């Protein structure tokens, strides 16, 4: 076989997908979120079974169920998604798995497309699960396979922590590494291991710590970590994409490149620190490695606080190495994001602005309504919070001010975390009522136009069951539910919103118009579905 034919030019996300497919992963689940989204899309295009879930918690639970059935499963999400899935992760560490479960978390240092830059390496320690950190696409491929092997060997979920650069940067991948084929999926009854009532959870916790101790000992000599020889005057400890930056910034230095960063191979780290005159830890985000190494009594330097913010790059690493904390060069401002020309959200925010509404908002394209010329979004915290923070404001503000509060949420976000907020609104209605505005553009637009349960199409754009928001709202006992196209009738929408604010009732307004960038594709999907239905009906007629 031609060796060149085996070489692929892949992003880190694509490499994870290729590795999952090569390992015959049975199921991939997740919720779309930059920078992780492409993993499942690529996995599906390669023939893997992949599906979008309503949110990350559901995705993790479905994947865990597959892993309970002796299958290999992967669940993907961006960093803040792990907050939603944490409820599953912490207890899954206790139950363990009979197959394999790889939890991919894609952190976003610098907040390219996120509301915070939390460092999810802390989750591995808190939950008690092993963690791998690839530096490039080749390692993303290899470490995905390693994560599957570790998960199966120790019957434990494994955290695969990527970052934006690793997810999106492309490099050559040679998929030469292989893993043993999976065994046949089956479920084995094991109440003591899988039913986490307190009497079972206590020994499960002890089993978890025993597993981690074994993994710790194994990691001391693991090939996931490696030493790159160099000048012993300077030793650098690094992991992930920062290793590549540091290697370019100080090619002469001696390096300890960590691949498994929990549990840490502390004896190997100690030997490395003792072998160099000066040792510095280079890492993005929190001083996770620095704190852990210092806690073990080893003297290492860390970065100054100013470098805790944003992504690292070669110039910033050079500044860290020289102790330079002078003000960094200010980058020229880029073009600010804005709602697309013709976007129906524009009419919504014009009305919200003109009516001087107080607008708790949510995650999605419509968050751009906070920017000029609208400046008509007043809070944005996390998925689903647009509804619930709005309810909190309605409960405490003076009546006339409370009546100006309108909660805004998108269609995908509503399914993700907004439904429980609607339940809260019915269960604990504010004295002035409340107005919830669902901006339904028939897609998960900001992450690249993925499907969700409200579109009635699967990840592969095939027809499936559909959540109908107006039916759901009415089923909860909300009698005032309106569906309107703001683009077709801007004045009618503004009048409806004004009347709703005056009504002091529980009201849901669904502003529905497909995103302009996806409208044509939706028509294609519907035509394909119609053709398939006709073909199915014809076959039935032949049988009759």
VEXZA-264415 format. One record per residue (C-alpha): x, y, z; residue in one letter; residue number from 0. Coordinates in Angstrom, 2 decimals, padded with zeros to 5 digits. Layout:
BEGIN
R        u        v        w  residuo  num
R        X        Y        Z        a  NUM
...
END
This chain:
BEGIN
R        u        v        w  residuo  num
R   000.00   000.00   000.00        x    0
R   001.24   003.48  -000.80        x    1
R   002.33   005.13   002.48        x    2
R   001.25   008.55   001.20        x    3
R  -002.27   007.23   000.73        x    4
R  -002.44   006.48   004.46        x    5
R  -001.65   010.06   005.38        x    6
R  -004.60   012.38   006.01        x    7
R  -004.74   016.14   006.43        x    8
R  -007.16   016.57   009.33        x    9
R  -008.26   018.99   012.00        x   10
R  -008.18   017.73   015.57        x   11
R  -011.96   017.34   015.50        x   12
R  -011.81   015.28   012.31        x   13
R  -009.00   013.17   013.77        x   14
R  -011.10   012.28   016.81        x   15
R  -013.93   011.25   014.48        x   16
R  -011.64   009.13   012.30        x   17
R  -010.21   007.40   015.38        x   18
R  -013.68   006.72   016.77        x   19
R  -014.70   005.19   013.46        x   20
R  -011.52   003.11   013.25        x   21
R  -012.18   001.82   016.77        x   22
R  -015.72   000.83   015.72        x   23
R  -017.37   003.12   018.25        x   24
R  -021.02   002.08   018.33        x   25
R  -022.57   005.43   019.17        x   26
R  -021.59   009.08   019.18        x   27
R  -023.80   011.59   021.00        x   28
R  -023.49   015.27   021.81        x   29
R  -024.84   018.77   021.58        x   30
R  -023.36   021.16   018.99        x   31
R  -021.04   023.77   020.45        x   32
R  -017.97   025.51   019.08        x   33
R  -015.22   024.30   019.03        x   34
R  -016.42   020.66   019.26        x   35
R  -019.23   020.51   016.70        x   36
R  -017.49   018.92   013.73        x   37
R  -016.54   015.71   015.59        x   38
R  -019.96   014.09   015.34        x   39
R  -020.66   015.50   011.88        x   40
R  -017.46   013.93   010.56        x   41
R  -018.10   010.69   012.46        x   42
R  -021.51   010.48   010.81        x   43
R  -020.09   011.22   007.34        x   44
R  -017.66   008.33   007.83        x   45
R  -020.57   005.97   008.47        x   46
R  -020.69   006.09   012.26        x   47
R  -023.96   006.26   014.17        x   48
R  -024.15   009.81   015.53        x   49
R  -026.96   011.85   016.98        x   50
R  -027.61   015.28   018.45        x   51
R  -029.28   015.22   021.84        x   52
R  -031.43   017.97   023.39        x   53
R  -028.54   018.85   025.72        x   54
R  -025.22   017.55   027.01        x   55
R  -026.67   015.81   030.06        x   56
R  -028.99   013.75   027.88        x   57
R  -026.14   013.04   025.44        x   58
R  -023.87   011.83   028.25        x   59
R  -026.59   009.63   029.71        x   60
R  -027.35   008.02   026.34        x   61
R  -023.64   007.37   025.75        x   62
R  -023.29   005.99   029.28        x   63
R  -026.18   003.62   028.62        x   64
R  -024.37   002.36   025.52        x   65
R  -021.20   001.87   027.59        x   66
R  -023.27  -000.03   030.19        x   67
R  -024.17  -002.34   027.28        x   68
R  -020.53  -003.30   026.67        x   69
R  -020.28  -001.01   023.64        x   70
R  -017.83   001.76   022.78        x   71
R  -019.36   005.24   022.98        x   72
R  -018.20   008.83   022.65        x   73
R  -019.95   012.00   023.79        x   74
R  -018.86   015.45   022.62        x   75
R  -019.45   018.97   023.91        x   76
R  -017.81   022.35   024.39        x   77
R  -016.41   023.24   027.80        x   78
R  -019.54   024.83   029.26        x   79
R  -021.49   021.78   028.11        x   80
R  -019.63   019.71   030.69        x   81
R  -021.30   021.81   033.37        x   82
R  -024.61   020.43   032.12        x   83
R  -023.25   016.88   031.89        x   84
R  -021.41   016.99   035.23        x   85
R  -024.32   015.38   037.05        x   86
R  -023.74   012.29   034.92        x   87
R  -019.93   012.38   034.91        x   88
R  -019.43   012.38   038.68        x   89
R  -021.60   009.32   039.28        x   90
R  -020.50   007.52   036.10        x   91
R  -017.00   007.53   037.62        x   92
R  -018.48   005.45   040.46        x   93
R  -020.52   003.06   038.33        x   94
R  -017.82   002.59   035.77        x   95
R  -018.61   001.05   032.38        x   96
R  -018.44  -002.40   030.86        x   97
R  -017.56  -001.05   027.42        x   98
R  -015.80   002.27   026.81        x   99
R  -016.93   005.86   027.34        x  100
R  -014.87   008.79   026.06        x  101
R  -016.11   012.23   027.14        x  102
R  -014.76   014.92   024.81        x  103
R  -014.66   018.42   026.27        x  104
R  -013.47   021.21   023.96        x  105
R  -012.24   024.17   025.98        x  106
R  -012.20   027.68   024.51        x  107
R  -009.28   029.72   025.91        x  108
R  -009.72   033.31   024.82        x  109
R  -013.48   032.83   024.42        x  110
R  -013.59   032.79   020.65        x  111
R  -017.23   031.74   020.86        x  112
R  -018.11   031.31   024.53        x  113
R  -019.37   033.15   027.59        x  114
R  -016.44   032.11   029.79        x  115
R  -013.04   030.45   029.53        x  116
R  -013.32   027.89   032.32        x  117
R  -010.55   025.31   032.50        x  118
R  -012.13   021.85   032.44        x  119
R  -008.99   020.11   033.62        x  120
R  -010.40   020.73   037.09        x  121
R  -013.30   018.41   036.25        x  122
R  -011.02   015.40   035.92        x  123
R  -009.76   015.87   039.47        x  124
R  -013.18   016.68   040.92        x  125
R  -014.97   013.76   039.24        x  126
R  -012.07   011.34   039.51        x  127
R  -011.66   010.36   035.85        x  128
R  -008.46   010.00   033.83        x  129
R  -007.73   012.84   031.41        x  130
R  -005.76   012.97   028.16        x  131
R  -004.66   016.16   026.38        x  132
R  -003.55   015.92   022.74        x  133
R  -001.37   018.62   021.22        x  134
R  -002.23   018.24   017.55        x  135
R  -004.36   016.24   015.13        x  136
R  -002.06   013.20   015.18        x  137
R  -002.30   013.01   018.94        x  138
R  -006.04   013.68   018.79        x  139
R  -006.27   010.50   016.73        x  140
R  -003.88   008.45   018.88        x  141
R  -005.21   009.70   022.21        x  142
R  -008.80   008.90   021.24        x  143
R  -007.75   005.31   020.70        x  144
R  -005.75   005.36   023.93        x  145
R  -008.77   006.76   025.80        x  146
R  -010.88   003.85   024.55        x  147
R  -008.25   001.35   025.66        x  148
R  -007.91   002.94   029.10        x  149
R  -011.66   003.10   029.52        x  150
R  -012.06  -000.59   028.68        x  151
R  -009.08  -001.72   030.75        x  152
R  -010.13   000.07   033.93        x  153
R  -013.88   000.18   033.17        x  154
R  -013.97   003.93   033.72        x  155
R  -015.02   007.02   031.70        x  156
R  -012.08   008.95   030.25        x  157
R  -011.99   012.72   029.66        x  158
R  -010.42   013.79   026.36        x  159
R  -009.70   017.49   026.76        x  160
R  -009.21   019.48   023.56        x  161
R  -008.85   023.22   023.08        x  162
R  -009.84   025.51   020.22        x  163
R  -006.43   025.33   018.48        x  164
R  -006.32   021.54   018.65        x  165
R  -009.92   021.27   017.45        x  166
R  -009.53   023.48   014.41        x  167
R  -005.85   023.44   013.41        x  168
R  -004.99   020.93   010.69        x  169
R  -001.94   018.71   010.37        x  170
R  -000.85   015.42   008.85        x  171
R  -002.30   012.32   010.52        x  172
R  -001.05   008.82   009.89        x  173
R  -003.72   006.46   011.21        x  174
R  -001.37   003.54   011.78        x  175
R  -002.26   002.84   015.40        x  176
R  -004.94   000.20   015.93        x  177
R  -006.94  -001.09   018.88        x  178
R  -008.42  -004.49   019.49        x  179
R  -011.89  -004.94   017.97        x  180
R  -014.82  -004.38   020.30        x  181
R  -016.73  -007.24   021.88        x  182
R  -020.41  -007.88   021.23        x  183
R  -022.70  -005.44   023.07        x  184
R  -024.63  -007.06   025.90        x  185
R  -025.98  -006.06   029.29        x  186
R  -024.94  -007.89   032.44        x  187
R  -027.04  -007.36   035.54        x  188
R  -024.91  -005.85   038.33        x  189
R  -027.04  -004.00   040.84        x  190
R  -024.21  -003.37   043.31        x  191
R  -022.15  -001.60   040.65        x  192
R  -024.78   000.23   038.65        x  193
R  -027.45   001.26   041.16        x  194
R  -025.95   004.15   043.10        x  195
R  -027.94   004.09   046.30        x  196
R  -025.72   005.05   049.28        x  197
R  -024.99   001.46   050.35        x  198
R  -023.63   000.74   046.85        x  199
R  -022.03   004.13   046.25        x  200
R  -019.74   003.94   049.30        x  201
R  -017.82   000.86   048.11        x  202
R  -018.01   002.21   044.54        x  203
R  -016.09   005.30   045.66        x  204
R  -013.39   003.09   047.12        x  205
R  -013.21   001.08   043.90        x  206
R  -012.83   004.33   041.96        x  207
R  -009.89   005.45   044.09        x  208
R  -008.26   002.04   043.66        x  209
R  -008.62   002.34   039.87        x  210
R  -007.11   005.83   039.92        x  211
R  -004.16   004.56   041.98        x  212
R  -003.55   001.83   039.41        x  213
R  -003.83   004.30   036.53        x  214
R  -001.46   006.64   038.37        x  215
R   001.17   003.90   038.64        x  216
R   000.66   002.95   035.00        x  217
R   001.02   006.56   033.88        x  218
R   004.50   006.83   035.39        x  219
R   005.87   004.85   032.45        x  220
R   003.20   005.60   029.88        x  221
R   004.24   006.52   026.35        x  222
R   001.57   009.24   026.49        x  223
R   004.18   011.31   028.32        x  224
R   007.63   011.86   026.90        x  225
R   010.89   013.68   027.56        x  226
R   012.52   015.66   024.74        x  227
R   016.17   016.09   025.51        x  228
R   017.78   019.52   025.40        x  229
R   019.79   022.06   027.36        x  230
R   019.39   021.21   031.07        x  231
R   019.72   024.90   031.92        x  232
R   016.00   025.21   031.09        x  233
R   013.33   022.58   031.54        x  234
R   009.75   023.13   030.38        x  235
R   006.71   021.11   031.39        x  236
R   003.76   021.51   029.03        x  237
R   000.72   019.75   027.61        x  238
R  -001.79   020.27   024.82        x  239
R  -001.30   022.98   022.23        x  240
R   000.95   024.98   024.57        x  241
R   003.63   022.33   024.14        x  242
R   003.91   023.26   020.46        x  243
R   004.11   026.97   021.24        x  244
R   006.79   026.36   023.89        x  245
R   008.78   024.06   021.62        x  246
R   008.95   026.79   018.99        x  247
R   009.67   029.52   021.52        x  248
R   012.51   027.61   023.21        x  249
R   013.73   024.84   020.84        x  250
R   016.92   024.44   022.85        x  251
R   015.17   023.58   026.13        x  252
R   014.58   020.18   027.67        x  253
R   010.87   019.26   027.69        x  254
R   008.53   017.03   029.62        x  255
R   005.50   016.74   027.38        x  256
R   002.53   015.42   029.36        x  257
R  -000.21   013.52   027.55        x  258
R  -002.14   012.13   030.51        x  259
R  -002.60   015.04   032.87        x  260
R  -004.73   013.25   035.46        x  261
R  -003.58   011.35   037.36        x  262
R  -000.25   013.13   036.98        x  263
R   002.95   011.01   036.81        x  264
R   004.47   012.79   039.78        x  265
R   007.56   010.58   040.06        x  266
R   008.38   011.20   036.41        x  267
R   007.81   014.91   036.96        x  268
R   010.10   014.84   040.00        x  269
R   012.88   013.19   038.01        x  270
R   012.49   015.78   035.28        x  271
R   012.58   018.73   037.70        x  272
R   015.69   017.33   039.35        x  273
R   017.39   016.97   035.96        x  274
R   017.27   020.66   035.01        x  275
R   018.62   023.85   036.54        x  276
R   015.47   025.88   035.99        x  277
R   012.01   024.42   035.46        x  278
R   008.96   026.34   034.30        x  279
R   005.43   025.15   033.56        x  280
R   003.81   026.56   030.43        x  281
R   000.03   026.14   030.34        x  282
R  -003.07   027.99   029.19        x  283
R  -005.85   028.95   031.56        x  284
R  -005.65   028.05   035.22        x  285
R  -002.32   027.12   036.86        x  286
R  -003.58   023.54   037.08        x  287
R  -000.25   021.81   036.48        x  288
R   001.72   024.40   038.41        x  289
R  -000.44   024.09   041.51        x  290
R  -000.39   020.28   041.46        x  291
R   003.39   020.08   041.00        x  292
R   004.08   022.65   043.71        x  293
R   001.67   020.83   046.04        x  294
R   003.94   017.79   045.66        x  295
R   006.81   019.87   047.05        x  296
R   008.60   020.49   043.77        x  297
R   010.01   023.88   042.87        x  298
R   008.76   025.02   039.49        x  299
R   008.03   028.41   038.06        x  300
R   004.60   029.31   036.75        x  301
R   003.34   032.07   034.54        x  302
R   002.38   035.54   035.73        x  303
R  -001.31   036.17   036.39        x  304
R  -001.66   038.29   033.23        x  305
R  -001.09   035.18   031.08        x  306
R  -004.00   033.36   032.68        x  307
R  -006.29   035.14   030.24        x  308
R  -006.70   034.21   026.59        x  309
R  -004.83   031.77   024.38        x  310
R  -001.08   031.40   024.46        x  311
R   001.05   031.70   021.35        x  312
R   004.76   031.73   020.62        x  313
R   005.35   035.45   021.42        x  314
R   003.41   035.15   024.70        x  315
R   005.39   032.06   025.69        x  316
R   008.63   033.94   025.03        x  317
R   007.39   036.70   027.32        x  318
R   006.56   034.15   030.02        x  319
R   010.04   032.63   029.78        x  320
R   011.70   036.02   030.21        x  321
R   009.33   037.18   032.97        x  322
R   008.06   040.06   030.84        x  323
R   004.87   041.48   032.36        x  324
R   004.90   044.81   030.55        x  325
R   001.64   045.62   028.73        x  326
R   001.13   043.39   025.74        x  327
R   000.65   044.89   022.27        x  328
R  -002.97   045.78   021.63        x  329
R  -004.32   043.93   018.62        x  330
R  -006.27   045.96   016.06        x  331
R  -010.02   045.55   016.57        x  332
R  -011.73   043.16   014.20        x  333
R  -015.09   043.68   012.57        x  334
R  -017.74   043.26   015.26        x  335
R  -020.28   040.50   014.63        x  336
R  -023.77   041.49   013.60        x  337
R  -027.08   039.94   012.67        x  338
R  -027.24   039.01   008.98        x  339
R  -028.98   041.38   006.61        x  340
R  -032.58   040.22   006.33        x  341
R  -032.45   038.22   009.57        x  342
R  -035.89   038.14   011.21        x  343
R  -034.24   038.74   014.59        x  344
R  -033.61   042.33   013.50        x  345
R  -037.33   043.13   013.59        x  346
R  -037.62   041.50   017.00        x  347
R  -034.87   043.63   018.49        x  348
R  -036.15   046.80   016.90        x  349
R  -039.46   046.23   018.69        x  350
R  -037.78   045.33   022.00        x  351
R  -035.63   048.47   021.77        x  352
R  -038.46   050.78   020.82        x  353
R  -040.67   049.46   023.63        x  354
R  -037.79   049.94   026.10        x  355
R  -038.07   046.37   027.29        x  356
R  -035.85   044.77   029.92        x  357
R  -034.53   041.72   028.07        x  358
R  -032.91   038.72   029.77        x  359
R  -031.42   036.87   026.83        x  360
R  -029.78   033.57   026.00        x  361
R  -027.04   031.84   024.02        x  362
R  -027.33   031.98   020.21        x  363
R  -027.34   034.30   017.19        x  364
R  -029.87   036.54   018.90        x  365
R  -027.27   037.44   021.55        x  366
R  -026.04   039.88   018.91        x  367
R  -029.11   041.94   019.79        x  368
R  -027.02   043.23   022.71        x  369
R  -024.85   045.16   020.24        x  370
R  -025.58   048.44   018.41        x  371
R  -027.84   049.51   016.86        x  372
R  -030.25   047.57   019.09        x  373
R  -028.62   047.22   022.51        x  374
R  -031.77   045.33   023.44        x  375
R  -030.43   042.46   025.52        x  376
R  -029.68   043.11   029.18        x  377
R  -028.45   039.77   030.57        x  378
R  -026.80   036.67   029.11        x  379
R  -025.56   033.94   031.43        x  380
R  -026.05   030.39   030.19        x  381
R  -028.36   028.15   028.18        x  382
R  -031.95   028.56   029.37        x  383
R  -031.28   031.41   031.77        x  384
R  -033.10   033.92   029.58        x  385
R  -036.44   032.58   030.79        x  386
R  -035.59   031.96   034.43        x  387
R  -033.68   035.17   035.12        x  388
R  -036.57   037.00   033.52        x  389
R  -038.91   035.32   035.99        x  390
R  -036.69   036.42   038.87        x  391
R  -036.82   040.01   037.67        x  392
R  -040.59   039.85   037.28        x  393
R  -040.95   038.64   040.86        x  394
R  -038.99   041.49   042.49        x  395
R  -039.22   044.62   040.33        x  396
R  -041.88   047.29   040.92        x  397
R  -045.01   046.49   038.91        x  398
R  -044.53   048.98   036.05        x  399
R  -040.89   048.01   035.65        x  400
R  -041.65   044.29   035.93        x  401
R  -044.15   044.59   033.09        x  402
R  -041.32   045.60   030.75        x  403
R  -039.43   042.30   031.24        x  404
R  -039.39   039.98   028.20        x  405
R  -037.42   036.72   028.15        x  406
R  -035.79   035.92   024.81        x  407
R  -034.57   032.43   023.88        x  408
R  -033.83   030.59   020.64        x  409
R  -035.37   027.37   019.36        x  410
R  -032.43   025.03   019.95        x  411
R  -031.67   026.67   023.28        x  412
R  -035.30   026.33   024.32        x  413
R  -035.13   022.56   023.82        x  414
R  -031.73   022.44   025.52        x  415
R  -032.61   024.20   028.76        x  416
R  -035.69   026.38   028.30        x  417
R  -038.48   023.86   028.82        x  418
R  -037.91   023.65   032.57        x  419
R  -038.03   027.45   032.71        x  420
R  -041.46   027.35   031.11        x  421
R  -042.53   024.81   033.73        x  422
R  -041.24   027.18   036.42        x  423
R  -043.26   030.01   034.89        x  424
R  -046.47   027.96   035.14        x  425
R  -045.67   026.65   038.61        x  426
R  -044.53   029.96   040.15        x  427
R  -046.15   032.67   038.00        x  428
R  -045.07   036.26   038.76        x  429
R  -047.87   038.67   039.84        x  430
R  -047.52   040.56   036.56        x  431
R  -047.45   037.45   034.41        x  432
R  -044.56   037.04   031.99        x  433
R  -043.76   037.17   028.28        x  434
R  -041.45   034.55   026.75        x  435
R  -040.27   035.13   023.20        x  436
R  -038.96   032.05   021.36        x  437
R  -037.00   033.05   018.27        x  438
R  -037.45   030.00   016.03        x  439
R  -035.16   030.04   012.99        x  440
R  -035.42   026.27   012.44        x  441
R  -031.78   025.48   013.14        x  442
R  -028.88   025.72   015.58        x  443
R  -027.50   028.61   013.63        x  444
R  -024.52   030.01   015.51        x  445
R  -022.63   026.68   015.61        x  446
R  -023.11   025.94   011.91        x  447
R  -026.77   025.09   011.28        x  448
R  -027.17   021.77   013.05        x  449
R  -030.51   020.05   013.53        x  450
R  -032.28   019.77   016.89        x  451
R  -035.50   018.20   018.21        x  452
R  -037.53   021.22   017.12        x  453
R  -036.61   020.85   013.45        x  454
R  -037.99   017.34   013.04        x  455
R  -034.76   016.14   011.40        x  456
R  -031.86   014.03   012.70        x  457
R  -028.15   014.86   012.53        x  458
R  -028.17   013.35   009.04        x  459
R  -031.19   015.58   008.12        x  460
R  -033.59   012.64   008.01        x  461
R  -037.19   013.11   009.12        x  462
R  -037.93   012.17   012.74        x  463
R  -040.20   013.18   015.61        x  464
R  -040.56   016.93   016.14        x  465
R  -041.09   019.01   019.27        x  466
R  -043.77   021.61   018.46        x  467
R  -043.27   024.55   020.81        x  468
R  -046.80   025.92   020.68        x  469
R  -048.27   022.50   021.48        x  470
R  -045.82   022.04   024.33        x  471
R  -046.62   025.46   025.81        x  472
R  -050.37   024.82   025.65        x  473
R  -049.94   021.38   027.21        x  474
R  -048.36   023.09   030.22        x  475
R  -051.45   025.24   030.68        x  476
R  -050.28   028.40   028.95        x  477
R  -053.38   029.64   027.15        x  478
R  -051.90   032.67   025.39        x  479
R  -049.60   031.26   022.73        x  480
R  -048.96   033.17   019.50        x  481
R  -047.00   032.24   016.36        x  482
R  -045.91   035.06   014.05        x  483
R  -043.35   035.81   011.34        x  484
R  -041.70   039.15   012.32        x  485
R  -040.28   039.64   008.83        x  486
R  -043.64   039.24   007.11        x  487
R  -045.44   041.52   009.56        x  488
R  -043.07   043.73   011.58        x  489
R  -045.83   046.12   012.68        x  490
R  -048.07   043.23   013.67        x  491
R  -045.26   041.70   015.73        x  492
R  -044.55   045.01   017.51        x  493
R  -048.28   045.44   018.27        x  494
R  -048.55   041.87   019.58        x  495
R  -045.55   042.39   021.85        x  496
R  -046.93   045.70   023.16        x  497
R  -050.33   044.16   023.93        x  498
R  -048.68   041.16   025.61        x  499
R  -046.66   043.40   027.93        x  500
R  -049.84   045.18   029.00        x  501
R  -051.79   041.98   029.61        x  502
R  -050.19   040.69   032.83        x  503
R  -050.70   037.09   031.70        x  504
R  -048.42   034.16   030.98        x  505
R  -047.70   034.54   027.28        x  506
R  -045.48   032.71   024.81        x  507
R  -044.74   034.32   021.44        x  508
R  -043.02   032.17   018.84        x  509
R  -041.31   034.36   016.24        x  510
R  -040.90   031.83   013.45        x  511
R  -038.96   032.22   010.24        x  512
R  -036.20   029.88   008.94        x  513
R  -032.68   031.29   008.94        x  514
R  -031.94   032.76   005.49        x  515
R  -028.73   030.73   005.29        x  516
R  -030.54   027.43   005.77        x  517
R  -033.91   028.03   004.09        x  518
R  -032.81   026.55   000.76        x  519
R  -031.40   023.44   002.39        x  520
R  -034.61   022.95   004.39        x  521
R  -036.52   022.91   001.10        x  522
R  -034.11   020.29  -000.24        x  523
R  -034.57   018.12   002.85        x  524
R  -038.34   018.40   002.56        x  525
R  -038.28   017.49  -001.15        x  526
R  -036.09   014.48  -000.41        x  527
R  -038.46   013.42   002.34        x  528
R  -041.43   013.80  -000.01        x  529
R  -039.70   011.67  -002.66        x  530
R  -038.88   009.01  -000.10        x  531
R  -042.48   008.97   001.11        x  532
R  -043.75   008.58  -002.45        x  533
R  -041.32   005.72  -003.11        x  534
R  -042.39   004.00   000.12        x  535
R  -046.07   004.38  -000.79        x  536
R  -045.42   002.97  -004.28        x  537
R  -043.71  -000.10  -002.84        x  538
R  -046.66  -000.64  -000.51        x  539
R  -049.04  -000.45  -003.49        x  540
R  -046.99  -003.09  -005.34        x  541
R  -047.14  -005.40  -002.30        x  542
R  -050.90  -004.96  -002.07        x  543
END
